[in-house]
Amino acid sequence: MDHLELTACAAYSKQSYSEVPGAQKIENRWTSTTLFWLPTEDCHYIVHRGSAQPRDFLVDALAIPVRYLGNWVHAGFAFSHMSIRKKLRKIFESIEGSGKPLIVTGHSLGAAQGSLTLLYAQEKFPGVDAKGYFFGKPRVYKKPGRRKFPDGKVVSCVCGSDLITRLPRFLFTAEKQDLFYLSSCGNNFMNPTPEFVQEDFDMFDGILDHSMDTYLQRLREIT
């Protein structure tokens, strides 16, 4: 894992709650689903915005499984993602011709959308070399958890007791992925055991640890 790249994605994910400088903003006004497309000299970024409007929280709450892109996924996430899929297709067609890799990122609901964007690229645009860095990602896929993406293509960053990464509580789970864990004790671990993560959890820090400010601060403290 590239720590500098992870930290850059955290900065973009924080910026997405306002504007990502130099990026093209894409938004569906009915679902409020929002992303930013940022081509750079070396790669393309797609940055999904997290929950920012009341409609976003309704999306979060629609936690029933539906079939989407060949997988059973959270219905609310699938519905909102479908609302921007035509525009994503145009972006992917452009990226395929550029020869540059794609990095998908986002926080919270934006991380869930990002995972589906990565899945869409993999299923429909195999010519796009894509990977994802996600922060505070809720559970997207129906249990049991299976590997959706090749090894090394997804890093999910979880800050200590981030409660949202453990929701929805029933039916859903995270896909198999690399976990970069910013523990409550101040140390950082790549792919810690589930037992350690469970023992490290503190309900009282569950909301504070979900803040994108907290994620970015913790990552910038790593030397």
N, C-alpha and C positions, 0 to 999 in steps of 0.2 A: 504494500500500500504506500502511496506517495502522500506524505503528510502535508506538503505544501499544496498539492492539488485538492486534498480534502478540506484544508482551511480556506482555500479560494472558493470552493463550492459552498462552504458555510457562509462566507461573506456574501456571495450572490443570493443565497437563500434568504438571508436577512434583508438584503436590499429589495427582494421581490415583494415585500409587504408595502413598499412605496413604488419605486421605479428602479430598474437595472440600467445604469448609464450605458448608452450606445446600443441597447438592445431593441428589437422590434417587439412590441407588446401585442399579444393575441388574447382576445377575451370573448367569451360568449355572454351576452348581456342577460340571457334568460336564466342560465345556470350559475353565472358569476365565475365560472371556471376561467382561470387566468394563467398564462405562461409567458415567458420572455425567451426570444431566440437571439442568441448573441454569437455571431461568427467572429472568430479571432484569427490571428495569423497561423496558429497551430491546430486549432480544433473548432468545433461548434459546441455551444452550450445551449441546452434547453433547461430553463429554470421555472419550476412550477410554484405558484404562490399557494401558501397554506390558507387555513380558514381565516377569513377577514370580514365576511358579511353574514347576516343571519341565515341566508339560504345555504351557506357552506355547512352550518351546524346541522341542518336538516339532512344534508347529504351524508354527514358522518353517522347520523342516527339510523339510516336505512340499512340496517345490518342483516340482510337476508342474502343467501347465495343465489347468484344467477350465472348463466353460462355466457362468457364473454372472451373473445379471442382464444377459444378452445380450452378455457379453464373455468373452474367455478370460482367466482370472485364476489366480493362485497358489492351489493347492488347499487348503493349510493355512489361508490367510487366509479363503478362501471358506467352509470348513467351520466355523471358529470364528465367523464373522460370521453364518452361517445360524442358529446356536444362540441368538442374541438377536434375530432379525429380527421375531418376533411382538411382542415388547415394544417394539421400535423403531416398528412400525406404529402402536401405540397412542399413542406419543409424537408421531409425525408428525400423526396425526389431531387431537391436541390443539393442536399448533403451527399447523396450517392454520386453525383457528378463531380463533387469537389475533391474527392480523394482524402478528405480530412476526417478524423474520428469524431464521434459524438460523445459528449458527457452530459448525462441527465442528472439533475439534482432537484432538491426541494425539501421542505420541512413540513411535518405533520400531514395534513391533507395533501399538501404539495408533494410530499414524499410518496404517498399512496398513488397519486396521479403519475408521478415519475416512474414508479414501478410498472404501471400499466403502459406508459409510453415506451419504456424499455422492452416490454413484452411485445408491443405492437411493431416496433422496429425489428425485433428478432423474427417474428412470425411472417411479416409482410415485406420487409426490406432487408433481406440477408446481406445485401451489399454494403449496408451501413455498419461500420465497426463501432458499436456502442457499449458504454459501461455506465454504471450509476453510483452516485454517492448520496446517501439519504440520511436525514436527521429526524429523530423522533417519529419514525414511521409507524403508523398503526398497522394492525393485522389486515391484510388484503385478501388472502387466499383461503379457501375452505380447507379445513383439516382433512387428512393429515398433511403436514408440510412436506413438500417435495422440491427438488431442485428445478427451478424454472430456467435458470441461466447457467452458462458455463462457469467453471471455477474462475475466480478472480475478476468477474464482471460486475459484481455488486458488493459494495461496502455499506453496511447499515451502522450508523454511529448512534449509540444510545448513551445518554447522560444519566448515570446512576439510577435514580428512582423515577425516571420519566414514566408517569402513569399511562400516557397515551399509547406507548409502545406495547402495552399489555392488553389493549382493547381492540376490537370487541372481545369480551371475555370468553364467549362461547362460539362454537362453530368454526371460527377463523383462527389462522395462525400465520406466522411469517414464513416466507419461502426460505429454503436453504440458502444461506448467504454468509459472507464474512462479516463478523460483528466486531466493531471497534468500540470497546466499552470504557467510558469515562466513569470510573467507580466513585462511590460516595466517600471512600477513604482517600481520594486524591490521586491514586495511581491509575494507570491506563493499561488495558489488556486487549490483545487481539485474540478473538475466539475463546473467551473464558468458558468454563463449564457452566451449564444451566444451574447447578447447585450453588456455585459462587454468586451468580447474578441474583438468585432468589434470596440468598442470605444478605446480600448487600442492599436489598430494597428497603426503603423507609417511606411509608405512606405519607408522612408529613412533608416530604420534599417532592412529592409526585408532580405537583403543578409547577413549582419553581424550576425543577429540572427539565421541564418541557420547553421552557423559553428558548427561542433562537439566540437571544443575547447570551444566555448561559452556555449554550453549545459553542458559540464563537469565542467567548472569553476562555473557556477551558482549552480549546484547541490552540489559541494563541499563546497560552501559558506553557505549552509543550516546547521544549528546546531540543 
